[in-house]
Amino acid sequence: MALKHAESGEVVNIYSAYSQLPESRSLAIISAPEIEVVRLVLNAAKAVPQHTLDGPFTLHCLKGAVEVKTDGHWQPLGPDDLIYVEAGVLHELRAVADSIVLLTLFRPR
């Protein structure tokens, strides 16, 4: 069964979104032509390999600790830290601790 994405004007709690799912599962909360918002759940030492995206994005660390590599150097993100990355920038992500990160991806038209 496909999960329902949030609709315009709907309030969603990031931690308890779609209560039938465990907090330990990544989840696309919003998926629209111009934006996607994803709750990423990363276990400690989990890594997302180097890649680029066609649109700019933000990563907001909600819980735990991650490191983001952009422009050849690593930057730590802890709870409430946010980073903005332009489209086409080579980047990677790794979890230092069990973490929840909110990815907001802006899709080019």
Phi, psi and omega per residue, in radians:
M1 nan 2.234 3.119
A2 -1.282 2.514 3.127
L3 -1.422 2.540 3.087
K4 -1.387 2.312 3.043
H5 -1.513 2.741 3.097
A6 -1.093 2.541 3.111
E7 -1.764 2.844 3.113
S8 -0.949 2.264 3.127
G9 1.497 -0.092 -3.125
E10 -1.477 2.315 3.080
V11 -1.529 2.295 -3.118
V12 -2.257 2.295 3.030
N13 -1.513 2.106 -3.062
I14 -1.021 -0.667 -3.073
Y15 -1.351 -0.642 -3.087
S16 -1.904 0.242 -3.134
A17 -0.947 2.267 3.106
Y18 0.995 1.225 -2.984
S19 -0.972 -0.260 3.098
Q20 -1.287 -0.166 3.141
L21 -1.787 2.550 3.034
P22 -1.221 2.676 3.096
E23 -1.064 -0.298 -3.064
S24 -1.453 0.213 -3.103
R25 -2.042 2.352 3.045
S26 -1.215 2.665 -2.996
L27 -2.726 2.265 2.988
A28 -1.391 1.973 -3.078
I29 -1.514 -0.754 3.106
I30 -2.202 2.337 3.058
S31 -2.446 1.849 -3.129
A32 -2.318 2.882 -3.094
P33 -0.967 -0.579 -3.059
E34 -1.819 -0.148 -3.084
I35 -2.683 2.564 2.992
E36 -2.356 2.347 3.111
V37 -2.114 2.149 -3.040
V38 -2.224 2.293 2.979
R39 -1.537 1.953 3.121
L40 -1.700 2.205 3.072
V41 -1.882 2.088 -3.068
L42 -2.150 2.137 3.032
N43 -1.297 2.675 3.123
A44 -0.877 2.383 3.129
A45 1.358 -0.048 3.064
K46 -1.225 2.439 -3.123
A47 -2.271 2.568 2.989
V48 -1.908 2.011 -3.035
P49 -1.110 2.870 3.135
Q50 -0.929 2.389 3.072
H51 -2.890 3.026 3.026
T52 -2.151 2.818 3.071
L53 -2.166 2.646 -3.108
D54 -1.293 -0.335 3.139
G55 -2.194 2.850 3.067
P56 -1.203 2.808 -3.137
F57 -2.673 2.854 2.982
T58 -2.138 2.615 2.965
L59 -2.106 2.203 -3.138
H60 -2.110 1.977 3.126
C61 -1.341 2.048 -3.139
L62 -1.619 -0.600 -3.030
K63 -2.679 2.460 3.100
G64 1.555 -2.587 -3.121
A65 -2.682 2.326 3.097
V66 -2.313 2.924 3.013
E67 -2.225 2.433 -3.139
V68 -2.089 2.276 3.107
K69 -1.823 2.086 3.029
T70 -2.383 2.594 3.120
D71 0.880 0.592 3.034
G72 1.436 0.017 3.114
H73 -2.343 2.633 -3.097
W74 -1.526 2.463 3.066
Q75 -2.240 2.311 3.135
P76 -1.399 2.527 2.996
L77 -2.228 2.209 3.049
G78 -2.002 -3.064 -3.134
P79 -0.912 2.296 3.123
D80 1.359 0.027 3.052
D81 -1.493 2.573 -3.103
L82 -2.388 2.490 3.049
I83 -2.268 2.476 3.069
Y84 -1.906 2.348 -3.139
V85 -2.273 2.257 3.133
E86 -1.188 2.766 3.061
A87 -1.018 2.488 3.042
G88 1.419 -0.057 -3.137
V89 -1.387 2.222 3.077
L90 -1.175 2.243 -3.089
H91 -2.617 2.834 3.011
E92 -2.595 2.893 -3.029
L93 -2.413 2.450 3.021
R94 -2.487 2.505 3.140
A95 -1.572 2.228 3.081
V96 -1.499 -0.544 3.107
A97 -2.447 2.947 3.024
D98 -0.968 2.233 -2.954
S99 -2.459 2.714 2.945
I100 -2.165 2.207 -3.093
V101 -2.213 2.430 3.082
L102 -1.764 2.036 3.095
L103 -1.723 2.188 3.030
T104 -2.044 1.985 -3.074
L105 -1.914 2.176 3.100
F106 -1.701 2.134 -3.066
R107 -1.603 2.326 3.109
P108 -1.198 2.622 3.122
R109 -1.537 nan nan
